[in-house]
Structures are given as structure tokens and as C-alpha cells.
Amino acid sequence: MSQLASKTCVPCRGGVPALKGDGLEKLHREVPLWKVVNEHHITRAFVFPDFKQALDFVNRVGAVAEQQGHHPDILLAWGRAEVTLWTHKVDGLTESDFIMAAKIDQLYS
């Protein structure tokens, strides 16, 4: 289990800066299959052999999101689920986004 996956997402109340530069890169190395977009959000596509397995995955992601109180945007399609994360309160990335990404990676492996 990655160190990030063992952590718990922390609710953000705003007033903190979004991750940028070296801090962002350090966390990104923990979840290298995720793409960092404009230092604002991270995204990853997950591929499945059919719709049912993609839906099952999305439901498992939803359960973890509820448990963590950190909710991604999820696009579900036949054999595919795309997950996007960022922290709305800071309009950018926080450690919790990377924690959630690591937890999602565990669901896929």
C-alpha cells in the first residue's frame, strides 16, 4: 500500500494555497499514472472489459469518496471510467486529492 493510500483525506475549509511546483511534483510521483493538468486538477482513465465492471468500479470509488468526504468527478462509459480530482475550496490541488487518487488506484489493482 502506498503511504498516501494509508492516509485520510482532510476536509478543506479554504484559506490555504493550492499545491504548485515542487510540492505538487513530489505528491504526483506517488501516483504517477494520474495526469496533472495545469497544476489545477488530476485525472486518470480506467479501462474495463465491459460496462458492468466499469460501473462496479465507479460504485466502489463512490463508497470510498463518501467515507473520505472527498468527491471526484466521474465519467462512466462502456468499459471506461475517467476520474478527475481537485479541491474546489482552493480551486486547485491539495494533498487530499492525491490521497484519494492513491485510494482509487488500490481499487483498480
Contacts in CASP RR format, 6 or more apart in sequence:
PFRMAT RR
TARGET T0000
AUTHOR 0000-0000-0000
METHOD contacts of the structure
MODEL  1
MSQLASKTCVPCRGGVPALKGDGLEKLHREVPLWKVVNEHHITRAFVFPD
FKQALDFVNRVGAVAEQQGHHPDILLAWGRAEVTLWTHKVDGLTESDFIM
AAKIDQLYS
1 106 0 8 1.000
2 30 0 8 1.000
2 31 0 8 1.000
2 102 0 8 1.000
2 105 0 8 1.000
2 106 0 8 1.000
3 30 0 8 1.000
4 27 0 8 1.000
4 30 0 8 1.000
4 31 0 8 1.000
4 95 0 8 1.000
4 98 0 8 1.000
4 99 0 8 1.000
4 101 0 8 1.000
4 102 0 8 1.000
4 103 0 8 1.000
5 99 0 8 1.000
5 102 0 8 1.000
5 103 0 8 1.000
5 105 0 8 1.000
5 106 0 8 1.000
7 95 0 8 1.000
7 99 0 8 1.000
8 68 0 8 1.000
8 99 0 8 1.000
9 68 0 8 1.000
9 69 0 8 1.000
9 70 0 8 1.000
9 96 0 8 1.000
9 99 0 8 1.000
9 100 0 8 1.000
10 94 0 8 1.000
10 95 0 8 1.000
10 96 0 8 1.000
11 69 0 8 1.000
11 70 0 8 1.000
12 87 0 8 1.000
12 89 0 8 1.000
12 90 0 8 1.000
12 94 0 8 1.000
12 96 0 8 1.000
13 89 0 8 1.000
14 89 0 8 1.000
14 90 0 8 1.000
15 89 0 8 1.000
15 90 0 8 1.000
16 90 0 8 1.000
16 94 0 8 1.000
17 90 0 8 1.000
18 39 0 8 1.000
18 40 0 8 1.000
18 87 0 8 1.000
18 90 0 8 1.000
18 91 0 8 1.000
18 92 0 8 1.000
18 93 0 8 1.000
18 94 0 8 1.000
19 27 0 8 1.000
19 39 0 8 1.000
19 92 0 8 1.000
19 93 0 8 1.000
19 94 0 8 1.000
19 95 0 8 1.000
20 39 0 8 1.000
21 39 0 8 1.000
24 36 0 8 1.000
24 39 0 8 1.000
24 93 0 8 1.000
27 93 0 8 1.000
27 95 0 8 1.000
27 98 0 8 1.000
28 34 0 8 1.000
28 36 0 8 1.000
28 42 0 8 1.000
28 98 0 8 1.000
30 98 0 8 1.000
30 102 0 8 1.000
31 42 0 8 1.000
31 98 0 8 1.000
31 101 0 8 1.000
31 102 0 8 1.000
31 105 0 8 1.000
33 44 0 8 1.000
33 105 0 8 1.000
34 42 0 8 1.000
34 43 0 8 1.000
34 44 0 8 1.000
34 101 0 8 1.000
35 42 0 8 1.000
35 43 0 8 1.000
35 44 0 8 1.000
36 42 0 8 1.000
36 93 0 8 1.000
37 43 0 8 1.000
39 92 0 8 1.000
39 93 0 8 1.000
40 86 0 8 1.000
40 91 0 8 1.000
40 92 0 8 1.000
40 93 0 8 1.000
41 84 0 8 1.000
41 85 0 8 1.000
41 86 0 8 1.000
41 92 0 8 1.000
41 93 0 8 1.000
41 97 0 8 1.000
42 84 0 8 1.000
42 85 0 8 1.000
42 86 0 8 1.000
42 93 0 8 1.000
42 97 0 8 1.000
42 98 0 8 1.000
42 101 0 8 1.000
43 82 0 8 1.000
43 83 0 8 1.000
43 84 0 8 1.000
43 85 0 8 1.000
44 82 0 8 1.000
44 83 0 8 1.000
44 101 0 8 1.000
44 104 0 8 1.000
45 80 0 8 1.000
45 81 0 8 1.000
45 82 0 8 1.000
46 54 0 8 1.000
46 57 0 8 1.000
46 80 0 8 1.000
46 81 0 8 1.000
46 82 0 8 1.000
46 83 0 8 1.000
46 108 0 8 1.000
47 79 0 8 1.000
47 80 0 8 1.000
48 54 0 8 1.000
48 57 0 8 1.000
48 79 0 8 1.000
48 80 0 8 1.000
48 81 0 8 1.000
49 79 0 8 1.000
50 78 0 8 1.000
50 79 0 8 1.000
51 78 0 8 1.000
51 79 0 8 1.000
53 79 0 8 1.000
54 76 0 8 1.000
54 77 0 8 1.000
54 78 0 8 1.000
54 79 0 8 1.000
54 80 0 8 1.000
54 81 0 8 1.000
55 76 0 8 1.000
57 81 0 8 1.000
57 107 0 8 1.000
57 108 0 8 1.000
58 74 0 8 1.000
58 76 0 8 1.000
58 81 0 8 1.000
60 107 0 8 1.000
61 72 0 8 1.000
61 74 0 8 1.000
61 81 0 8 1.000
61 83 0 8 1.000
61 104 0 8 1.000
61 107 0 8 1.000
62 71 0 8 1.000
62 74 0 8 1.000
64 100 0 8 1.000
64 103 0 8 1.000
64 104 0 8 1.000
64 107 0 8 1.000
65 71 0 8 1.000
65 72 0 8 1.000
65 100 0 8 1.000
68 96 0 8 1.000
68 99 0 8 1.000
68 100 0 8 1.000
68 103 0 8 1.000
70 85 0 8 1.000
70 96 0 8 1.000
70 97 0 8 1.000
70 99 0 8 1.000
70 100 0 8 1.000
72 83 0 8 1.000
72 84 0 8 1.000
72 85 0 8 1.000
72 100 0 8 1.000
72 104 0 8 1.000
73 83 0 8 1.000
73 84 0 8 1.000
73 85 0 8 1.000
74 81 0 8 1.000
74 82 0 8 1.000
74 83 0 8 1.000
74 84 0 8 1.000
75 81 0 8 1.000
75 82 0 8 1.000
75 83 0 8 1.000
75 84 0 8 1.000
83 101 0 8 1.000
83 104 0 8 1.000
85 93 0 8 1.000
85 97 0 8 1.000
85 100 0 8 1.000
85 101 0 8 1.000
86 92 0 8 1.000
86 93 0 8 1.000
86 97 0 8 1.000
87 93 0 8 1.000
87 94 0 8 1.000
87 96 0 8 1.000
87 97 0 8 1.000
END
